[in-house]
Amino acid sequence: LAKCLRRLGIISMVEAKQITCSRCICDTTLPGITFDDGGVCNFCHVHDKLDRAFPQGEKGKHILENAVLRVKRAGRGKKYDCIVGVSGGRDSTYLLYLLKQWGLRPLAIHFNDGFGNPVAGENMARATEKLGIDFRTITSDWRESKDLKIAFLKSSTPDIEQATDVGIGAALYGAAVKERVRYIFIGLSFRTEGISPLEWNYLDGRYLKDVHGRFGSVPLRPWRPDDPGFHLDLPQMIYYAIWRRIKVIPAYYYYDYVREDAEKILTDELGWIYPGAHYYDDLYQALMTYYFRVKFNMDRRKFNYPALVRSGKMTRKTAPKNISGGCVIEDPEVIDLCIKRLGLSKEEFEKFLTHK
């Protein structure tokens, strides 16, 4: 009966407290989780599909080498042959290092929406200078950025970083148009970051506009191909991906990226400094992590750690068994700073925190 109920997605409250994936450490506190007859969760099955679609090892190396050759050919006669997004964190800084090792000529783009960590800012400046890579910061219109963040707080949805995520993507495409570049490199990987439930993180430009239309008060600037602002929904994606033929290359999908090894190289060769926590290249992550945990009982560690277990970078034995309580990133002083920067009082923020 229990197997039938699991197949139907019907899990009792008693079961929900007890079931943990037999392969990773995902459990029934994750929304949308289901298990097969062997007790393996659906997130593991999605991981396996992605693993087959984006292989590593010799196959992945071959795919990456061919991609690098295509980028070089397309970039002949141009100042840059690719765009790369950087934040000053470990993952994006190491990608910058790799692109230089592969003989590419990237333009490093950082999207600034007013919450950058000064340590991460220094990391970007040092790394690009030592690597001899041109670096450009694209700063959002503060009125728009602030209004969007408050609109998402008012909406009581868990996607309060939506504006930054859309803004980063739009900034990279805009820079590619401006420089007539056809390739963008990004430093994300399902093998290290994990697979988030859609109920916890839904990235969509049309969704952003809908929330802003309901709860925002500052009009968004019109879209321009080389200055897209916060516009990145279907019409813009058709323009960038089909009309301009811009392709995004997720390098870590094919490259066996080991964070500990990368950190040693970055520290020794580029003077990179750890910002204090994963995701802490953006100070708003402190407020966001606290908001997730207190309001929605969400914790990204619940899908970050299982990804490391699936990828063999952490064992089920060493993985934290009970992920609960505050995270190191939830610095009260930084949270207060973010609240003030948004022009809110603590009382106003508390209302957003408790409002359903």
C-alpha angles and dihedrals in degrees: 000000000000090000091051092049091050091050090052091048091244111135124169121231089248092053092044090064093051110039119098125168112264091222109036128014100260111132140182094280086081112088116239095020119150133173134219124224090277093054094252114143128236091244089063090051091051088049090053092051090051090045090057093044093048107033126189128201118056093339092052092046090053092049091049093048090052091047091052090051091051091050092051093049093048091048099053112132093013129108091235130025097195146011122232127192115227133185104170092254124122099261098051094039092053090049088055088053092050094050089055090048089052091055097249126145105223130178107220113222125195122188112214119195097166103275104083119146109240090221090056090047091055090047091056093047093049096044096048092045094050092045093045093236123147112243128202129182118208109202119202124227100270093215091056095042094049093044092051093050092050091045090058091047088052092049092060092223121136093236098091093140092056095108093053093047092049091042092054093051093046092048092054093049091045091052091049090054093046093051095037090239122153102198133067123187121206129187102222128119135181087212093066105021098041133214114296121213109251088235088064102041126017115169115197132139093214090052089053091054092048093053091044091049091054101039108014127094105186115079114237116240115253117268121261121182093236095035106036099160107187097339114114113132132120101303092048093046091051089051095048101037101035109021097037093028093222113169129200117218116200095201096187090059086074103024120080096236116192111187096205092054092045092050092053092051093047093048095046099040106027104027090241116178124207107246092220102265142014109283090017094121082091115054091203086071088075092060092039095052091049092046092050094051099043100038103032105017087239124150122177090207086074090071099024095061096045088054090056090049092051090048094051093245092114131023127230086241096056096037113103108264098201112040103189141121129043125331125229089248091065095090107171092213092052091046089053090048091053092049091052092046089056089054093244131133121230088250092055091049091049089055090054088048094054101032114105 
